[in-house]
Amino acid sequence: MPKQVDYEERRLRIAEAVCALITRSGMEAVSLRDVAAEAGVSMGAVQRCFRTKEDMLLFALEHISQRVSERAEQRIAATSTPRTAATLLSHTLAELALLDEESRDQAHVWLAFVGHAPTSERLAAVLHETYGKLHGLVVWLIRYGQDTEEIPPHLDAVQEARTLLAVADGLTVHVLAGHLSPETASAVLQRHVDSLSG
């Protein structure tokens, strides 16, 4: 009787292999052959899971996008009391900025996809959707702060969320480039959050 293959598990394994290759050698190192070797499967197995290299990259990006979103949501759920808006915002933005050592590889992979997006409409669409969800989460946190009177009600939550996300993204780049330490970047992010409450 032929062995049953868990295709979803295999697709996730391949996505992790894509991310590992990008972390070590950049996006240019991602070929079907190298991904197969990294995942410990045959070329045929990769091709049965993904019709094209772009399909494979798209799945890997969706996988990493989901992980980034889930980490932010888990950080909110795990935040200890008092659950002030400032605390929730700080923890969430720190998670999105991927500043800690544990997140370094994920930040490398995320920025590689961002850099690749201008040449792929499909990858750009996934990034657009992911940033939209993250923006919505930050807007919700700011409005929560306005409801609890920690953040002035006259501030435009949509615009402030755009600024905070842009700052978080920029800090990710600065840390990976060695321009800022994670500690300095975290302090910059905290100052932006603190400025919301005046």
C-alpha positions in Angstrom: 0.0 0.0 0.0 1.5 3.4 -1.0 2.6 5.7 1.8 0.1 8.5 2.6 1.7 12.0 2.1 0.6 14.9 4.2 0.8 17.6 1.5 0.1 20.5 3.8 2.8 19.4 6.2 5.2 19.0 3.2 4.2 22.5 1.9 5.0 24.0 5.3 8.3 22.1 5.4 9.2 23.5 1.9 8.2 27.0 3.1 10.5 26.7 6.1 13.3 25.6 3.7 12.7 28.7 1.5 13.0 30.9 4.6 16.2 29.1 5.8 17.8 29.6 2.3 16.8 33.3 2.3 18.2 33.8 5.8 21.6 32.2 4.8 22.1 33.4 1.3 19.3 35.8 0.2 16.4 35.5 -2.3 18.8 34.7 -5.2 19.7 31.4 -3.5 16.1 30.1 -3.8 15.9 27.6 -6.6 13.6 24.5 -6.7 16.6 22.3 -6.5 18.2 24.0 -3.5 14.8 24.1 -1.7 14.3 20.4 -2.3 17.7 19.7 -0.8 17.1 22.0 2.2 13.7 20.4 2.8 15.0 16.9 2.4 12.6 16.0 -0.4 12.9 15.3 -4.1 12.6 17.9 -6.8 9.5 16.0 -7.9 7.9 16.4 -4.5 8.5 20.2 -4.6 7.0 20.4 -8.1 3.9 18.3 -7.0 3.3 20.9 -4.2 4.0 24.0 -6.3 3.6 24.5 -10.0 6.1 27.3 -10.2 8.8 29.0 -8.2 6.5 32.0 -7.7 3.8 29.8 -6.3 6.4 28.4 -3.8 7.5 31.9 -2.9 3.9 33.1 -2.5 3.1 30.3 -0.1 6.3 30.9 1.9 5.4 34.6 2.2 1.8 33.8 3.2 3.3 31.5 5.8 5.7 34.1 7.3 2.9 36.8 7.1 0.7 34.6 9.2 3.4 34.0 11.7 4.1 37.7 12.1 0.4 38.4 12.6 0.0 35.6 15.1 3.0 36.7 17.1 1.5 40.2 17.4 -1.9 38.8 18.5 -0.3 36.4 21.0 1.7 39.3 22.4 -1.5 41.2 23.1 -3.1 38.1 24.7 0.0 37.5 26.9 0.5 41.0 28.1 0.3 41.1 31.9 -1.8 43.5 33.8 -2.2 46.4 33.8 -3.3 46.1 30.2 -2.9 49.8 29.3 -3.2 50.9 25.7 0.4 52.1 25.9 1.6 48.7 27.1 -0.4 46.8 24.4 0.9 49.2 21.7 4.5 48.9 22.8 4.5 45.2 23.0 2.6 44.8 19.7 4.9 47.2 17.8 8.0 45.6 19.2 6.7 42.3 17.9 6.0 43.7 14.5 9.4 45.3 14.3 11.0 41.9 14.9 13.8 43.5 16.9 14.7 40.7 19.3 17.4 38.1 18.6 14.8 35.4 18.2 13.1 37.3 15.4 16.3 38.3 13.4 16.0 35.5 10.8 12.3 36.3 10.4 13.1 40.0 9.8 15.7 39.0 7.2 13.2 36.9 5.3 10.4 39.5 5.6 12.7 42.3 4.1 13.8 40.0 1.3 10.2 39.5 0.3 9.6 43.3 0.6 12.6 43.9 -1.7 11.3 41.3 -4.2 7.7 42.6 -4.3 8.2 45.3 -7.0 8.9 42.5 -9.5 6.0 40.3 -8.5 2.4 41.6 -8.4 1.3 38.4 -6.5 3.9 38.9 -3.8 3.1 42.6 -3.6 -0.6 41.7 -3.1 0.1 39.4 -0.2 2.3 42.1 1.5 -0.4 44.7 0.8 -3.0 42.5 2.5 -0.7 41.7 5.5 0.2 45.4 6.1 -3.5 46.2 5.9 -4.3 43.7 8.7 -1.4 45.0 10.8 -2.5 48.6 10.3 -6.0 47.6 11.3 -4.7 46.0 14.5 -2.7 49.2 15.4 -5.7 51.4 14.7 -7.8 49.2 17.0 -5.2 49.6 19.8 -5.0 53.4 19.4 -8.8 53.6 19.5 -8.8 51.4 22.6 -6.4 54.0 24.2 -8.8 56.7 23.2 -11.8 54.9 24.7 -9.8 54.5 28.0 -8.7 58.2 27.7 -5.0 57.3 27.7 -4.7 58.7 24.2 -6.3 62.1 23.2 -9.5 61.6 21.2 -8.5 64.3 18.7 -5.7 62.2 17.3 -6.4 60.5 14.0 -6.0 56.8 14.7 -5.6 55.8 11.1 -2.8 58.3 10.4 -1.1 57.6 13.7 -1.1 53.8 13.0 0.4 54.5 9.5 3.2 56.4 11.2 3.9 53.8 13.9 4.0 51.0 11.3 6.4 52.9 9.1 8.6 53.6 12.2 8.6 49.9 13.1 9.5 48.9 9.6 12.3 51.5 9.4 13.7 50.3 12.7 13.8 46.7 11.4 15.9 47.9 8.5 18.2 49.9 10.7 18.8 47.0 13.1 19.5 44.5 10.3 21.9 47.0 8.7 23.8 47.4 12.0 22.9 51.1 12.2 21.0 50.7 15.5 21.1 48.2 18.3 17.9 46.4 19.1 17.9 48.2 22.4 18.2 51.7 20.8 15.5 50.8 18.3 13.2 49.7 21.0 13.7 53.0 22.9 12.9 54.9 19.7 9.7 52.9 19.3 8.8 53.5 22.9 9.2 57.3 22.5 6.8 57.3 19.6 4.2 55.3 21.6 4.7 57.6 24.6 4.2 60.7 22.4 0.7 59.6 21.7 -0.4 60.2 25.2 1.2 63.6 25.3 
